[in-house]
Amino acid sequence: MSAPPLDWGRLLAAQLEYYWDTHLWPRLNGLTDDEYFWEPVPGCWSVRAGADGRFRPDGVTTRKSPAPVTTIAWRMMHIAVGCFVIRTATFFPGPSDPADADMFDPRHVPGDLPHTAKAGAAFLHDSYRQWHAHIAALDDEAMRTPLGPKGAYFSADPMAALIVHVNRETMHHGGEIGVLRDLYRARG
């Protein structure tokens, strides 16, 4: 008697869902603006208003080594935009998303990011829900299909590999958000 076939799509979507529901989303409860923008050390990357008044993340085009410490705002927007928004717009585009854009196209990045912790959490939640709904609906064939030109230099990789990467990034940066919240609370 053989085991039933494994539903990789359901398993990957459930992994992200469990992490979100059990670990990340509950850790954002009660997040204040002061905590959201708190810079634990000098030189932190954050989300800041530019001369035009629009909020954007620091260091998007910079590759510093080692990378600077980042604020909770920066980490939340990295997950929301870098993991969810650009991947959703690329692989599950809506009517206003550019059809010719790959997953590194800057046109996917919102021109203005949330200005408060409450708005940042809502934006992160909405971007997660959109990405999760799309990946949860993929069948086995879609999971195995290479990303193609929209995947840029990951074009030969299957959609499942991208989902594994997004899950890993979400968990990694979500854990950092948890540590920053612990440090903020314990700072005395």
C-alpha positions as CSV (number, residue, x, y, z in Angstrom):
1,M,0.0,0.0,0.0
2,S,1.5,3.3,-1.1
3,A,1.2,6.6,0.8
4,P,-1.1,9.2,-0.7
5,P,0.6,11.8,-2.9
6,L,2.0,14.8,-1.0
7,D,0.3,18.1,-1.7
8,W,3.4,20.4,-1.7
9,G,1.3,23.5,-2.4
10,R,-0.9,23.0,0.6
11,L,2.1,22.1,2.8
12,L,4.0,25.3,1.8
13,A,1.0,27.6,2.2
14,A,0.2,26.0,5.6
15,Q,3.8,26.5,6.7
16,L,3.5,30.3,6.1
17,E,0.0,30.4,7.5
18,Y,1.1,28.7,10.8
19,Y,4.1,31.0,11.2
20,W,2.0,34.1,10.5
21,D,-0.9,33.1,12.8
22,T,1.2,31.7,15.6
23,H,4.3,33.7,15.7
24,L,4.5,36.9,13.6
25,W,1.0,38.5,13.6
26,P,0.5,38.0,17.4
27,R,3.9,39.7,18.0
28,L,2.7,42.9,16.3
29,N,-0.1,43.4,18.8
30,G,0.2,46.7,20.6
31,L,3.0,48.0,18.4
32,T,3.4,51.8,18.9
33,D,4.8,54.4,16.6
34,D,7.8,55.0,18.9
35,E,8.6,51.3,18.8
36,Y,8.0,51.0,15.1
37,F,10.5,53.7,14.3
38,W,12.9,53.0,17.3
39,E,16.6,53.0,16.3
40,P,18.5,50.9,18.8
41,V,21.9,52.0,17.5
42,P,23.2,55.0,15.4
43,G,23.0,54.5,11.6
44,C,19.9,52.3,11.5
45,W,18.0,51.9,8.3
46,S,14.4,52.8,8.6
47,V,11.4,54.0,6.6
48,R,11.6,57.7,6.3
49,A,9.9,60.6,4.6
50,G,11.8,62.0,1.7
51,A,11.8,65.6,0.5
52,D,8.5,64.9,-1.2
53,G,6.9,63.7,2.0
54,R,6.6,60.1,0.8
55,F,7.9,57.4,3.1
56,R,10.5,55.0,1.6
57,P,12.9,52.4,3.0
58,D,16.5,53.3,3.5
59,G,19.2,51.4,1.6
60,V,17.1,49.8,-1.1
61,T,19.9,50.2,-3.7
62,T,22.8,50.0,-1.3
63,R,24.7,46.8,-0.6
64,K,26.5,47.4,2.7
65,S,28.5,44.7,4.3
66,P,27.8,44.2,7.0
67,A,24.2,45.4,6.6
68,P,23.1,48.0,9.1
69,V,20.8,47.3,11.9
70,T,17.2,48.1,10.8
71,T,14.1,49.3,12.6
72,I,10.9,47.4,13.0
73,A,9.4,49.6,10.3
74,W,12.1,48.7,7.9
75,R,11.7,44.9,8.6
76,M,7.9,45.0,8.3
77,M,8.1,46.8,5.0
78,H,10.8,44.5,3.8
79,I,8.5,41.6,4.4
80,A,5.4,43.3,3.0
81,V,7.0,44.7,-0.1
82,G,10.0,42.6,-0.7
83,C,8.4,39.3,0.0
84,F,4.7,39.7,-0.7
85,V,3.8,42.8,-2.8
86,I,6.3,42.5,-5.5
87,R,5.9,38.7,-5.8
88,T,2.1,39.0,-5.9
89,A,2.2,41.8,-8.5
90,T,4.6,39.8,-10.7
91,F,3.1,36.3,-10.6
92,F,-0.5,37.1,-9.9
93,P,-0.9,40.6,-11.5
94,G,-3.9,42.8,-11.1
95,P,-5.1,45.2,-13.8
96,S,-2.8,48.0,-12.7
97,D,0.4,45.9,-12.5
98,P,2.8,46.1,-15.4
99,A,2.6,43.0,-17.6
100,D,6.2,43.2,-18.7
101,A,7.7,43.5,-15.2
102,D,9.9,40.8,-13.6
103,M,10.0,40.3,-9.8
104,F,12.8,42.9,-9.4
105,D,11.1,45.7,-11.3
106,P,10.9,48.9,-9.2
107,R,7.4,49.7,-10.6
108,H,6.0,47.0,-8.2
109,V,7.2,49.1,-5.1
110,P,4.6,51.4,-3.7
111,G,5.6,55.1,-4.0
112,D,4.6,55.8,-0.4
113,L,4.8,53.4,2.6
114,P,2.8,53.6,5.8
115,H,3.6,56.4,8.2
116,T,2.4,54.8,11.4
117,A,2.7,51.4,13.2
118,K,-1.0,50.8,12.8
119,A,-1.0,51.5,9.1
120,G,2.2,49.5,8.7
121,A,0.7,46.5,10.4
122,A,-2.5,46.8,8.2
123,F,-0.4,47.0,5.1
124,L,1.7,44.0,6.1
125,H,-1.5,42.0,6.9
126,D,-3.1,42.9,3.6
127,S,0.0,42.0,1.6
128,Y,0.3,38.7,3.4
129,R,-3.4,37.8,2.8
130,Q,-3.1,38.5,-0.9
131,W,0.1,36.5,-1.4
132,H,-1.3,33.6,0.8
133,A,-4.6,33.5,-1.1
134,H,-2.8,33.1,-4.4
135,I,-0.2,30.5,-3.3
136,A,-2.9,28.5,-1.5
137,A,-4.8,28.2,-4.8
138,L,-1.9,26.8,-6.8
139,D,-2.1,23.2,-7.9
140,D,0.8,20.7,-8.2
141,E,1.5,21.6,-11.8
142,A,1.7,25.3,-11.0
143,M,4.1,24.6,-8.1
144,R,6.4,22.7,-10.5
145,T,6.2,25.3,-13.3
146,P,9.4,27.3,-13.8
147,L,9.1,31.0,-13.0
148,G,10.1,31.9,-16.6
149,P,11.2,35.4,-17.6
150,K,9.3,37.1,-14.7
151,G,11.6,35.2,-12.3
152,A,14.6,37.1,-13.8
153,Y,17.8,35.1,-13.0
154,F,15.6,32.6,-11.1
155,S,13.7,31.8,-14.3
156,A,14.5,28.1,-14.3
157,D,13.4,27.7,-10.6
158,P,9.8,26.4,-10.0
159,M,7.2,28.4,-8.2
160,A,7.6,26.1,-5.2
161,A,11.2,27.3,-4.8
162,L,10.1,30.9,-4.7
163,I,7.4,30.1,-2.1
164,V,10.0,28.3,0.1
165,H,12.3,31.4,-0.2
166,V,9.4,33.8,0.7
167,N,8.5,31.6,3.7
168,R,12.2,31.6,4.8
169,E,12.5,35.4,4.4
170,T,9.3,36.0,6.3
171,M,10.3,33.8,9.2
172,H,13.8,35.2,9.3
173,H,12.8,38.9,9.4
174,G,9.7,38.2,11.5
175,G,12.1,36.7,14.1
176,E,14.2,39.9,14.0
177,I,11.0,41.9,14.6
178,G,10.4,39.8,17.7
179,V,13.9,40.4,19.0
180,L,13.6,44.2,18.4
181,R,10.3,44.3,20.3
182,D,12.0,42.4,23.2
183,L,14.9,44.8,23.2
184,Y,12.6,47.8,23.1
185,R,10.6,46.6,26.0
186,A,13.8,45.7,28.1
187,R,15.8,48.9,27.3
188,G,15.1,50.4,30.7
